[in-house]
């Protein structure tokens, strides 16, 4: 009789341990597999000339690249958002409100600026892999200003403005 009670107790203990482990695994899986969700995006005020911060793309270029310092933000979703102004050597201007994800090396357009200083929402606004050469401004922002091998160097808007003003990373050695 003692033998059967011991076996019953052993099986009950084993079942309890397996159930506890199963619950722990289930919790860990739910926590780890929680899908990334983007926060709702609010379009910023249209950029003002006094707030523009230039940055360099490539070695030699007649094109000017600027970011509106007031539009810079880092969301709780980890996305760095900014207004980008690109001015060609002929004076043509493109203005866009964009997002950059260091964790996945992706970028996204949210809106484009109109000549009447209003925004037009982007029709094609999916996340797209950042790729190209050193003359690509998205590659430049990702690799030399805001991210480091899939990790955001920028924790807030002040970090982003500082990186732009000082010509890129590393940020650790800067005030």
Residue pairs with C-beta under 8 A, 6 or more apart in sequence:
36 77
36 78
37 77
38 75
38 77
38 79
39 75
39 76
39 77
39 79
41 81
41 99
41 110
43 97
43 110
43 111
43 119
44 68
44 70
44 71
44 83
44 97
45 70
45 71
46 95
46 113
46 117
46 118
46 119
47 68
47 70
47 71
47 83
47 85
47 95
47 113
48 68
48 70
51 68
51 69
51 70
52 66
52 67
52 68
52 69
52 85
53 66
53 67
53 68
53 69
53 161
53 164
53 165
54 64
54 65
54 66
54 164
55 65
55 66
55 67
55 140
55 141
55 145
55 164
55 167
55 168
56 65
56 140
56 167
57 63
57 65
57 134
57 135
57 136
57 137
57 140
58 134
58 135
58 140
59 134
61 135
62 88
62 89
63 86
63 87
63 88
63 89
64 85
64 86
64 87
65 84
65 85
65 86
65 137
65 140
66 84
66 85
66 86
66 87
67 82
67 83
67 84
67 85
67 164
68 82
68 83
68 85
69 157
69 161
69 164
71 81
71 82
71 83
71 97
72 80
72 81
72 82
72 157
72 160
72 161
73 80
73 81
73 82
73 157
74 80
74 81
74 152
74 154
74 155
74 156
74 157
74 159
74 160
75 81
78 101
78 102
78 103
78 152
79 99
79 100
79 101
80 99
80 100
80 101
80 102
80 146
80 152
80 154
80 160
81 97
81 98
81 99
81 100
81 110
82 97
82 98
82 100
82 160
83 95
83 96
83 97
83 98
83 113
84 95
84 96
84 97
84 98
84 137
85 93
85 94
85 95
85 113
86 93
86 94
86 95
86 137
87 93
94 112
94 113
95 112
95 113
96 109
96 110
96 111
96 112
96 113
96 122
97 109
97 110
97 111
97 112
97 113
97 119
98 107
98 108
98 109
98 110
99 107
99 108
99 110
100 106
100 107
100 108
100 130
100 138
100 141
100 142
100 146
100 147
101 107
101 108
101 127
102 142
102 146
102 147
102 148
102 150
102 151
102 152
102 153
102 154
103 150
103 151
103 152
104 127
104 129
104 150
105 129
105 130
105 142
105 147
105 150
106 127
106 128
106 129
106 130
107 127
107 128
107 130
107 138
107 142
108 125
108 126
108 127
108 128
109 122
109 124
109 125
110 121
110 122
110 125
111 119
111 120
111 121
111 122
112 119
112 120
112 122
113 119
113 120
114 120
130 136
130 138
130 139
130 142
131 139
132 138
132 139
133 139
134 140
144 168
144 169
145 160
145 163
145 164
145 168
145 169
146 152
146 153
146 154
146 160
146 163
147 153
147 154
148 169
153 159
153 163
153 169
153 170
153 171
154 160
154 163
154 171
159 171
162 171
162 174
163 169
163 171
166 174
